[in-house]
């Protein structure tokens, strides 16, 4: 049920948790809203639940600053506090003029509520009650971040970067994001590069600050760490273990060995194994490309979706070729 009315500002209550769920307006937004209210009054009523403000904290603060007493309100009802919290979240995210950062910022305000819900769901599913808390503690960070990304309509990486920015970013950087003057990834990179001299880069794995030529193009880890982490897998995805005595064998000796004048009998198992090995290697290469260019991928979802559709058409064409060979 919703009721319209006028309330004296002394009758309204402020719940700190409800207020803090909402992102603060930019200085420009606040100034424009203040001018409008002083000139025309409060055009959009404050939403209240049992006398507590649910939406309209900034309008209320402006009214208090200018000693305005009669404030239009609309009473709405909820079954529980969690329902009210969920409504505040979804109401804010429904605004069309929000940047990706603002969506993430609002979703992160709801992090504790989501974590609580995820913990409850995990506890209900888990039959081993004595291990429930440990499992929840282990699974919640990823599950919570994934749920927040779904709610905000962004990505887990974007949520994680926004959290880093809110923890370590300067007021000026956060203001630029709220105004839409910079992307989340750009400010995140600024924070990560803090204290790193020009022409240098910090390895994400070993932490050393090294010249740029110690890194492969756009790799986060240095060449040494990258080589150490590089592994090769067979057609089943298992890591291929290499004997140390072969580590210095040259590529040319391996190539020469492929052209020995011997009769080679190829079976269907060989064809399948070769096909799957090449397929997995191609998939790993594609995944590597997406990882290296993750900043571009995240900001160009439509083109990436189109790319996958083109790849699927190529796959279907290959299947068509196989059918033709049967004929």
ABEGO torsion letter per residue (X at the ends): XBBBBBBBAAABBBBAAAAAABBBBBAAAAAAAAAAAAAAEBABBBBBBGGBBABGAAAAAAAAAAGBABBBBBBBBBABAAAAAAAAAAAAAABAABBAAAAAAAAAAAAAAAAAAAAAAAAAABABAAAAAAAAAAAAAAAAAAAAAAAAGBBAAAAAAAAAAAAABBAAAAAAAAAGABBAAAAAAAAAABGBBBGBBBBAAAGBBBBAAABBBGBABBAAAAAAABBBBBAAGBBBBBBAAAAABBAAAAAAAAABBBBBBBBAAAAAAAAAAAAAAAAAAAAAAAAAAAAAAAABAAAAAAAAAAAAAAAAAAAAAAAAAAX
